[in-house]
Amino acid sequence: MSRTLMAAAVCAAAVGSAGALAQDGTRIGFVNTDRMLREAAPAKSAQTKLEQEFSRREKEIDDAGSALKTASERFEREAPTMSESQRQNRQRQLMDQDREFQRKRREFQEDLNSRKQEELQQILDRANRVVKQVAEAEKYDVILQEAVYVNPRLDITDRVIKALNAGK
């Protein structure tokens, strides 16, 4: 049996058994993780915290980029009147300045991405605990976080966001 046929058979069996389970009283819920990360207070708070933490460095990098651009434009204007050695020195200085700017920008991006991942992981851990609490309290058998289609009546995202916002 080819992999495609096998996958189709497994999916058909899963759909068939899920339908039987649902008729059997099994409770299924769904949480939209993307929406939760956009709308929940802890996620918004983490975003604000990151913006505050990195705003100074971002401004410094923006300023350095502007200074580099200004120096480059000035060099382009003044280059025709410079001697060959002056032109080479200024080009070398601009290249060094650009290399330093690129290094700082790369470090900034790496640090920002690392901190975003840390904050995201903390939020997801907390959200998973809340989802489990909601599932246990409301006697759900399965909570899904990814699906191609979800009937809106199965969506418990609002309850999870409300619980996250309440600090549970």
C-alpha positions as CSV (number, residue, x, y, z in Angstrom):
1,M,0.0,0.0,0.0
2,S,1.5,3.4,-0.9
3,R,2.1,6.0,1.7
4,T,-0.6,8.3,0.3
5,L,-3.2,5.5,0.4
6,M,-2.1,4.5,3.9
7,A,-2.4,8.1,5.2
8,A,-5.8,8.4,3.6
9,A,-6.9,5.2,5.3
10,V,-5.6,6.3,8.7
11,C,-7.4,9.7,8.3
12,A,-10.6,8.0,7.3
13,A,-10.4,5.7,10.3
14,A,-9.7,8.6,12.6
15,V,-12.6,10.6,11.2
16,G,-14.9,7.6,11.5
17,S,-13.8,6.9,15.1
18,A,-13.9,10.6,16.1
19,G,-17.5,10.7,14.9
20,A,-18.3,7.6,16.9
21,L,-16.6,9.0,19.9
22,A,-18.4,12.3,19.6
23,Q,-21.7,10.5,19.5
24,D,-20.5,8.5,22.5
25,G,-20.3,11.7,24.6
26,T,-16.7,12.6,24.1
27,R,-16.1,16.3,24.5
28,I,-13.7,17.9,22.0
29,G,-12.5,21.5,22.2
30,F,-10.2,23.7,20.2
31,V,-7.9,26.6,21.1
32,N,-6.7,29.1,18.5
33,T,-3.1,29.6,19.6
34,D,-2.4,32.5,17.3
35,R,-5.5,34.4,18.5
36,M,-4.6,33.7,22.1
37,L,-1.1,35.1,21.6
38,R,-2.5,38.2,20.0
39,E,-5.4,38.9,22.5
40,A,-4.4,37.6,25.9
41,A,-3.1,40.1,28.4
42,P,0.1,38.2,29.3
43,A,1.1,38.2,25.6
44,K,0.4,41.9,25.2
45,S,2.3,42.5,28.4
46,A,5.3,40.5,27.1
47,Q,5.3,42.5,23.9
48,T,5.3,45.8,25.8
49,K,8.1,44.5,28.0
50,L,10.2,43.6,25.0
51,E,9.6,46.9,23.3
52,Q,10.7,48.7,26.4
53,E,13.7,46.5,26.9
54,F,15.0,46.8,23.3
55,S,13.9,50.4,22.3
56,R,17.1,52.1,23.4
57,R,19.3,49.7,21.5
58,E,17.0,49.9,18.5
59,K,17.3,53.7,18.5
60,E,21.1,53.5,18.8
61,I,21.2,51.2,15.8
62,D,18.8,53.5,13.8
63,D,21.0,56.5,14.7
64,A,24.2,54.6,13.6
65,G,22.5,53.7,10.3
66,S,21.5,57.3,9.7
67,A,25.1,58.5,10.6
68,L,26.5,56.0,8.1
69,K,24.1,57.1,5.4
70,T,25.0,60.8,6.0
71,A,28.7,60.0,5.9
72,S,28.4,58.0,2.8
73,E,26.4,60.8,1.0
74,R,29.0,63.4,2.1
75,F,31.8,61.1,0.8
76,E,30.0,60.9,-2.6
77,R,29.8,64.7,-2.8
78,E,33.3,65.3,-1.7
79,A,35.1,62.4,-3.5
80,P,35.8,64.2,-6.7
81,T,37.8,66.9,-4.9
82,M,39.8,64.5,-2.8
83,S,43.2,63.2,-3.4
84,E,43.5,59.5,-4.1
85,S,44.9,58.7,-0.7
86,Q,42.2,60.7,1.1
87,R,39.5,59.0,-1.0
88,Q,41.0,55.5,-0.1
89,N,41.2,56.4,3.6
90,R,37.5,57.6,3.7
91,Q,36.4,54.6,1.8
92,R,38.2,52.3,4.3
93,Q,36.6,54.3,7.2
94,L,33.2,54.0,5.7
95,M,33.7,50.2,5.2
96,D,34.8,49.8,8.8
97,Q,31.8,51.9,10.0
98,D,29.4,49.8,7.8
99,R,30.9,46.5,9.1
100,E,30.5,47.6,12.7
101,F,26.9,48.8,12.0
102,Q,26.1,45.4,10.4
103,R,27.6,43.5,13.4
104,K,25.6,45.6,15.9
105,R,22.4,45.1,13.9
106,R,22.9,41.4,13.7
107,E,23.6,41.1,17.5
108,F,20.5,43.2,18.2
109,Q,18.4,40.9,16.1
110,E,19.8,37.7,17.7
111,D,19.2,39.1,21.2
112,L,15.7,40.3,20.3
113,N,14.8,36.9,18.8
114,S,16.2,35.0,21.8
115,R,14.2,37.1,24.2
116,K,11.1,36.8,22.1
117,Q,11.5,33.0,22.2
118,E,11.9,33.1,26.0
119,E,8.8,35.2,26.5
120,L,6.8,33.1,24.1
121,Q,7.8,29.9,25.8
122,Q,6.7,31.3,29.2
123,I,3.4,32.3,27.7
124,L,2.8,29.0,26.0
125,D,3.7,27.1,29.2
126,R,1.2,29.2,31.2
127,A,-1.4,28.9,28.4
128,N,-1.0,25.1,28.3
129,R,-1.6,24.9,32.1
130,V,-4.7,27.1,31.7
131,V,-6.0,24.9,28.8
132,K,-5.5,21.8,30.9
133,Q,-7.4,23.5,33.8
134,V,-10.3,24.5,31.6
135,A,-10.3,21.0,30.0
136,E,-10.4,19.3,33.4
137,A,-13.0,21.7,34.9
138,E,-15.3,21.4,31.9
139,K,-14.7,17.7,31.4
140,Y,-13.2,17.8,27.9
141,D,-11.6,14.7,26.6
142,V,-9.5,16.3,23.9
143,I,-8.3,19.9,23.2
144,L,-6.8,20.6,19.8
145,Q,-4.6,23.5,19.0
146,E,-4.2,23.0,15.2
147,A,-6.8,22.0,12.7
148,V,-7.8,22.6,9.1
149,Y,-11.4,23.4,10.1
150,V,-13.1,23.8,13.4
151,N,-16.8,24.2,14.0
152,P,-17.1,27.5,16.1
153,R,-19.1,25.7,18.8
154,L,-15.9,23.7,19.7
155,D,-13.7,26.8,20.0
156,I,-12.9,27.5,23.7
157,T,-10.3,30.2,22.9
158,D,-12.3,32.9,24.6
159,R,-12.5,30.9,27.8
160,V,-8.8,30.3,27.8
161,I,-8.0,34.0,27.1
162,K,-10.4,35.0,29.9
163,A,-8.6,32.6,32.3
164,L,-5.2,33.8,31.2
165,N,-6.3,37.4,31.7
166,A,-7.6,36.5,35.2
167,G,-4.2,35.2,36.1
168,K,-5.2,31.6,36.6
